């Protein structure tokens, strides 16, 4: 089976030795992804906007890998504030209400920057 690495252009990809997503066969694994916090549309205190931004961006990554959101079978959501669950769930549900991948949500102490409230990993199986 061939391997397809999908790069995002982040300088961390070479520094850390990772890529945004990997497709091998019909399986696509997407690395933990945080939002692009811009201070206007996506604020550091807005878990809904961060979750929406992440999924919107990953939809494009999946397309580059020959997949789409309907191929997602699992998401793993990490948050630094579990009290934001309703907002995270609302944004996740806007994309996955009918797809219904298995999902876990975990509160963790920190992400790489205090601006990030949410990080999500995705697994897709292309049909």
trRosetta pair geometry for C-beta under 8 A, 3 or more apart (Angstrom, degrees):
i j d omega theta_ij theta_ji phi_ij phi_ji
1 24 5.4 80 127 -179 128 84
1 25 4.6 -40 -145 -58 143 87
2 24 7.5 -161 94 -132 37 62
3 22 6.5 -22 -166 -167 96 101
3 23 7.4 152 -159 81 47 52
3 24 5.2 -16 -105 -92 73 91
4 22 7.1 150 79 -160 54 50
4 23 4.3 -5 57 56 106 100
4 24 7.7 -174 23 -69 69 45
4 65 6.4 151 101 -132 128 78
5 19 4.4 115 -172 14 102 174
5 21 7.7 154 -161 86 45 51
5 22 5.7 -19 -105 -105 62 77
6 19 6.1 137 67 151 45 118
6 20 5.2 -70 104 70 90 100
6 21 4.1 2 50 60 120 94
6 22 7.2 -151 16 -72 81 30
6 23 7.2 60 -24 -9 108 97
6 61 5.7 122 131 -163 145 87
6 64 5.2 119 -135 105 128 123
6 65 5.4 -74 -46 -67 143 96
7 10 8.0 -145 -178 27 79 72
7 13 5.7 67 -143 -154 98 168
7 19 5.1 -77 -88 -141 64 103
7 20 6.2 124 -145 7 19 99
8 13 6.8 168 44 -55 81 130
8 19 7.6 150 -3 -169 78 64
8 20 4.2 101 -37 -54 104 132
8 61 7.4 -32 -84 -98 97 117
9 13 7.6 129 76 2 3 137
10 13 5.1 118 72 -24 84 93
10 20 7.6 122 8 -63 116 96
11 14 6.7 -55 -172 39 51 98
11 15 6.2 42 140 -14 77 117
12 15 5.2 -64 -137 49 42 111
12 16 5.0 13 172 2 82 117
12 18 7.4 -14 129 51 90 102
13 16 6.9 -61 -126 50 13 90
13 17 7.8 70 169 -99 46 7
13 18 5.9 -109 -134 75 59 60
13 19 5.7 49 -145 -99 115 53
13 20 7.6 -45 -94 -33 121 71
14 17 7.3 25 -165 -73 26 46
18 31 5.9 95 160 -100 127 152
19 22 6.3 107 70 -62 115 82
19 31 7.1 174 94 -21 41 132
20 30 6.6 -13 154 -149 72 79
20 31 5.7 -121 -153 31 32 111
20 33 7.3 45 -151 -87 90 113
20 61 5.4 -120 136 -133 129 136
21 28 5.8 9 179 -176 121 95
21 29 6.5 170 -152 87 70 46
21 30 4.4 -25 -98 -103 102 68
21 31 6.6 -131 -72 0 48 78
21 61 5.2 133 -13 164 136 117
21 62 7.5 175 -111 -81 171 50
21 64 7.7 135 55 77 133 107
21 65 5.5 -80 118 -58 138 140
22 28 7.3 171 86 -148 41 53
22 29 5.4 -3 55 55 89 94
23 27 6.9 165 -149 87 58 47
23 28 4.6 -19 -96 -97 87 81
23 65 4.5 153 -48 -161 132 109
23 66 6.9 85 -141 39 170 102
23 67 7.5 -179 -102 -21 127 117
23 126 7.7 30 -147 -15 121 130
24 27 5.7 -12 65 62 75 97
26 125 5.6 47 129 -168 99 70
26 126 4.3 -130 -160 56 82 86
26 127 7.4 86 -172 -72 133 24
27 123 7.3 -24 -165 -167 91 91
27 124 7.5 148 -159 83 44 54
27 125 5.8 -19 -101 -104 63 72
27 126 7.7 -127 -57 10 19 82
28 62 6.4 114 122 -128 158 76
28 65 4.7 101 -120 137 135 151
28 67 5.0 -111 3 -10 153 154
28 71 7.2 59 31 119 122 130
28 122 7.7 -8 112 114 96 99
28 123 7.2 153 84 -160 59 43
28 124 4.2 -7 59 60 108 101
28 125 7.6 -164 22 -74 75 27
28 126 6.7 75 -16 -35 108 98
29 121 7.8 -9 -174 -178 80 102
29 122 7.6 160 -159 89 38 59
29 123 5.7 -10 -108 -108 67 76
30 33 6.6 -30 150 -23 108 121
30 58 5.7 72 178 -147 161 117
30 61 6.1 103 -122 111 122 139
30 62 7.2 -52 -63 -70 135 83
30 121 6.3 167 87 -162 75 56
30 122 3.9 14 44 55 124 97
30 123 7.4 -147 21 -69 78 34
30 124 7.4 48 -17 -3 107 101
31 121 6.7 -64 176 -117 21 88
32 76 7.9 -62 -96 85 87 107
32 78 7.0 -4 -139 21 123 129
32 119 4.6 24 -178 164 106 117
32 120 6.9 153 -145 74 60 22
32 121 4.9 -41 -80 -67 63 90
33 54 5.2 140 108 -151 104 99
33 57 6.8 -158 167 88 141 121
33 58 5.8 168 47 -70 164 111
33 119 6.5 157 68 -158 30 71
33 120 5.8 -32 56 63 85 74
33 121 7.5 138 6 -85 77 42
33 122 7.9 -11 12 -3 120 102
34 50 7.4 -35 -172 -170 69 110
34 54 6.7 -75 -165 -93 15 113
34 111 6.4 125 -94 167 134 144
34 112 7.2 -123 -22 38 154 108
34 113 7.7 132 148 38 167 102
34 116 4.4 -39 -151 -127 134 135
34 118 7.0 145 -132 88 69 58
34 119 5.0 -38 -76 -98 80 84
35 42 5.1 -153 160 -179 130 142
35 49 7.2 84 -149 120 159 74
35 50 3.8 -120 -19 -145 148 73
35 51 7.6 -55 -63 -33 120 22
35 53 4.0 74 -136 80 101 131
35 54 5.3 -80 -74 -51 72 83
35 116 6.7 164 36 -122 83 83
35 118 6.7 55 -20 65 107 97
36 42 6.3 99 84 61 59 151
36 53 6.1 -136 35 170 73 135
36 57 7.4 118 -9 -63 107 147
37 42 5.2 -124 -119 117 45 101
37 43 6.8 46 -155 -164 94 14
37 44 5.3 52 -159 -75 145 70
37 50 7.1 -10 -82 -100 89 99
37 115 4.6 -136 37 158 168 126
37 116 7.1 -130 -33 -76 128 62
38 41 5.8 24 59 41 124 84
38 42 5.3 80 21 48 84 89
39 42 7.9 10 -1 77 25 58
39 43 6.3 56 -136 -110 29 69
39 44 7.6 4 -93 -18 62 90
40 43 7.5 178 36 -67 6 82
41 49 6.5 178 146 -162 63 131
41 53 7.8 125 118 -81 104 119
42 46 6.6 -147 -157 72 47 121
42 49 4.6 -175 -117 140 64 115
42 50 5.9 107 -162 -82 106 57
42 53 4.9 17 -96 -49 143 151
43 46 4.3 83 57 -1 91 114
43 49 6.4 71 26 59 69 147
44 114 7.4 37 -170 119 129 73
44 115 4.0 -87 -116 -144 110 73
44 116 7.8 -61 -139 -43 78 26
44 117 7.4 129 178 -29 53 99
45 117 7.5 89 -135 -48 26 136
46 49 4.0 23 123 25 124 114
46 50 6.2 149 95 -19 70 86
46 87 7.7 -132 -174 168 56 147
46 117 7.7 -171 72 19 29 143
47 50 5.6 -55 -143 39 32 113
47 51 6.2 33 158 -20 66 106
47 79 6.8 30 -136 -136 127 126
47 81 6.8 -123 -70 71 135 112
47 84 3.6 108 -11 174 166 138
47 87 4.4 106 80 95 105 125
47 88 5.2 -58 153 -60 117 83
47 91 7.8 -152 129 5 70 135
47 117 4.6 -98 -94 114 83 143
47 118 5.7 110 -150 -38 80 119
48 51 6.1 -59 -151 36 26 108
48 52 6.3 25 154 -17 63 110
48 87 4.0 -94 -56 -178 89 101
48 88 7.2 -127 -85 -68 49 34
48 90 6.0 -19 -119 74 108 114
48 91 4.9 159 -155 -48 63 118
49 52 5.6 -54 -144 39 31 114
49 53 6.1 35 156 -22 65 108
49 91 7.7 -149 -52 -93 14 144
50 53 5.7 -55 -147 36 29 113
50 54 6.4 31 155 -21 63 105
50 116 7.0 136 -151 -146 143 60
50 117 5.4 149 36 52 163 98
50 118 4.6 144 115 36 122 114
51 54 5.8 -53 -150 32 31 112
51 55 6.5 21 158 -11 65 107
51 77 7.7 9 -119 -135 111 125
51 87 7.3 160 11 131 133 79
51 88 5.0 147 -65 -137 149 64
51 91 3.6 128 94 87 119 144
51 92 6.0 -70 173 -49 133 76
51 118 5.1 -46 -72 125 77 172
51 120 7.2 87 -135 -38 73 134
52 55 6.2 -63 -149 40 27 104
52 56 6.1 29 156 -21 65 113
52 91 4.5 -110 -56 -149 77 121
52 94 7.1 4 -106 57 95 142
53 56 5.8 -56 -143 38 27 114
53 57 6.3 23 159 -15 63 109
54 57 6.1 -65 -153 39 26 106
54 58 6.2 17 157 -14 66 112
54 118 6.5 -116 -16 112 146 113
54 119 7.7 165 -115 -138 150 32
54 120 5.1 116 143 28 145 119
55 58 5.7 -56 -139 41 31 108
55 59 6.4 47 155 -33 63 97
55 69 7.6 50 -177 -110 100 125
55 91 7.0 172 10 150 133 99
55 92 7.1 158 -58 -111 145 53
55 95 4.9 -138 162 -21 148 164
55 120 7.2 -1 -66 68 75 161
56 59 5.9 -45 -156 18 27 116
56 60 7.7 24 148 -12 55 99
57 60 6.0 -56 -167 31 40 109
57 61 6.8 38 141 -17 69 104
58 61 5.0 -48 -148 35 48 116
58 62 6.2 52 151 -22 72 99
58 120 7.3 -90 -29 92 154 116
58 122 5.8 126 175 -6 146 149
59 62 5.8 -52 -151 35 30 113
59 63 6.6 34 149 -21 62 104
59 68 7.1 24 -157 -154 80 67
59 69 5.6 -25 -113 -51 94 107
59 95 7.7 -135 -68 -142 120 134
60 63 5.5 -50 -149 33 34 114
60 64 6.6 38 151 -21 64 101
61 64 5.7 -53 -155 32 34 113
61 65 6.6 23 149 -10 65 108
62 65 5.6 -63 -151 43 35 107
62 67 4.3 -82 -176 87 90 95
62 68 5.6 127 123 -108 123 22
62 69 6.6 135 66 -58 163 50
62 71 6.9 169 -171 56 127 116
62 72 7.4 -64 -106 -60 151 96
62 122 7.4 -69 -71 119 114 149
62 124 5.9 89 -131 -20 115 165
63 66 7.7 55 -175 -69 32 15
63 67 7.1 -107 -75 68 26 50
63 68 6.2 41 -81 -91 74 75
65 124 7.6 127 94 66 135 134
65 126 7.9 -145 127 -58 94 128
66 126 6.1 16 112 -114 95 154
67 71 4.3 -102 -164 57 103 152
67 72 7.9 109 154 -55 124 65
67 124 4.6 101 175 128 154 147
67 126 4.9 -113 -94 -83 93 98
68 71 5.7 108 56 3 54 101
69 72 5.5 -29 -163 -2 51 118
69 95 5.9 -110 -160 174 150 106
69 96 7.2 -129 173 -84 113 75
69 99 6.3 -112 141 -60 89 162
70 99 5.6 -147 -120 -110 53 115
71 124 4.0 59 115 -171 100 107
71 125 6.0 -152 -177 66 90 40
71 126 5.2 -4 -140 -93 147 49
71 127 6.4 -157 -111 -4 93 85
72 75 6.5 23 171 -52 126 92
72 96 7.1 -76 83 -107 132 114
72 99 6.3 50 62 152 97 144
72 101 4.7 -64 126 -61 90 145
72 122 5.5 -60 -128 -163 113 108
72 123 7.0 110 -153 78 65 45
72 124 4.8 -50 -88 -92 51 88
73 101 5.2 148 179 -135 15 99
73 102 6.7 14 155 19 67 90
73 123 5.6 -53 61 101 87 95
73 124 6.5 136 4 -123 79 33
73 125 5.3 19 -18 8 133 103
74 101 5.3 -157 -71 169 19 114
74 102 4.8 -17 -106 66 80 92
74 103 7.1 168 -157 -79 54 45
74 122 7.2 151 88 -158 61 42
74 123 4.2 15 53 44 103 112
75 92 7.0 -172 89 -145 160 122
75 96 7.3 -102 -6 -67 139 163
75 101 5.5 99 -8 91 86 132
75 102 7.8 -179 29 90 58 50
75 103 4.8 1 62 -114 92 89
75 104 7.8 -162 98 33 59 57
75 120 5.7 -16 -169 -167 106 109
75 121 6.9 153 -159 79 53 53
75 122 5.6 -15 -104 -102 76 68
75 123 7.8 -154 -70 22 36 71
76 103 7.5 -180 -83 -153 31 55
76 104 5.3 -2 -125 59 71 98
76 106 7.3 -2 -178 6 88 114
76 120 6.8 152 76 -156 52 55
76 121 4.3 0 50 52 105 103
77 88 6.2 125 174 169 148 134
77 92 7.0 -62 -70 -78 146 143
77 103 6.6 20 -4 -175 108 100
77 104 6.9 -168 32 94 72 50
77 105 4.3 -17 74 -109 111 76
77 106 7.0 160 88 21 57 67
77 118 6.5 -29 -165 -156 94 98
77 119 7.7 150 -158 79 47 46
77 120 5.2 -14 -103 -103 68 87
78 105 7.8 176 -79 -157 23 53
78 106 5.3 -24 -110 70 67 95
78 107 7.9 123 -163 -117 60 14
78 108 5.1 1 -169 1 107 126
78 111 7.1 133 115 -85 117 105
78 118 7.1 139 79 -157 56 46
78 119 4.5 -12 60 60 108 94
78 120 7.4 -167 22 -76 72 39
79 82 6.0 134 86 -79 119 49
79 84 6.0 -148 -174 63 144 113
79 85 7.6 -170 48 -78 162 60
79 88 6.1 -88 -73 -67 143 156
79 105 6.6 6 4 -174 113 97
79 106 7.3 159 26 81 69 45
79 107 5.8 -41 78 -105 82 61
79 108 7.2 144 69 24 30 78
79 117 5.9 9 -150 159 86 74
79 118 5.2 -14 -98 -98 84 68
79 119 7.9 -175 -73 23 42 64
80 107 7.1 80 -145 -159 17 74
80 108 6.3 -54 -91 74 60 71
80 109 7.0 16 -132 152 87 17
80 110 6.3 38 -110 -110 122 28
80 111 6.0 -103 -46 -10 118 94
80 116 7.3 107 -6 104 125 69
80 117 5.6 -110 40 -139 96 53
81 84 4.6 67 100 -5 102 110
81 107 7.2 62 -96 -130 2 105
81 117 5.8 -40 26 -151 108 104
82 85 5.6 16 178 -49 63 103
82 105 7.5 124 -127 136 88 109
82 107 3.9 -58 -47 -70 110 127
84 87 5.0 -54 -174 45 80 113
84 88 5.6 82 125 -25 90 102
84 117 6.1 14 42 167 170 133
84 118 7.7 -115 107 -61 138 104
85 88 5.8 -62 -145 41 29 109
85 89 5.8 27 160 -19 68 112
85 105 6.6 110 -124 130 93 156
86 89 5.7 -55 -141 40 26 111
86 90 6.2 33 156 -25 62 106
87 90 5.7 -48 -145 30 30 114
87 91 6.7 25 157 -12 62 104
88 91 6.2 -61 -155 39 30 105
88 92 6.1 26 152 -16 67 112
88 105 6.8 125 111 -130 143 137
88 118 6.0 162 -113 -102 114 134
89 92 5.6 -56 -140 42 31 111
89 93 5.8 34 159 -22 66 111
89 105 7.8 -59 -70 -56 88 157
90 93 5.8 -56 -144 38 24 113
90 94 6.7 36 152 -32 59 99
91 94 5.7 -44 -155 18 33 117
91 95 7.6 14 154 -2 60 101
92 95 6.5 -73 -167 43 35 98
92 96 5.7 -28 162 30 74 120
92 103 7.0 98 170 -140 147 157
93 96 6.3 -80 -117 62 28 77
93 97 4.8 58 -178 -73 75 87
94 97 7.0 18 -102 -25 10 109
95 99 7.5 -26 135 20 69 129
96 99 4.7 -78 -146 56 67 107
96 100 6.4 136 161 -64 91 27
96 101 6.0 -70 -152 15 134 90
96 103 7.6 114 118 -57 159 136
97 100 7.5 -7 160 -59 21 76
101 123 7.9 158 -166 64 136 79
108 111 7.2 96 85 -61 122 70
110 114 7.5 -49 -143 -87 94 66
111 114 7.9 151 59 -89 82 23
111 116 4.1 -83 89 90 144 121
111 117 7.7 -133 7 -73 138 6
111 119 5.5 156 -121 -31 130 123
112 116 6.6 39 50 25 73 144
113 116 5.2 93 66 -2 83 101
116 119 6.4 40 163 -55 130 91
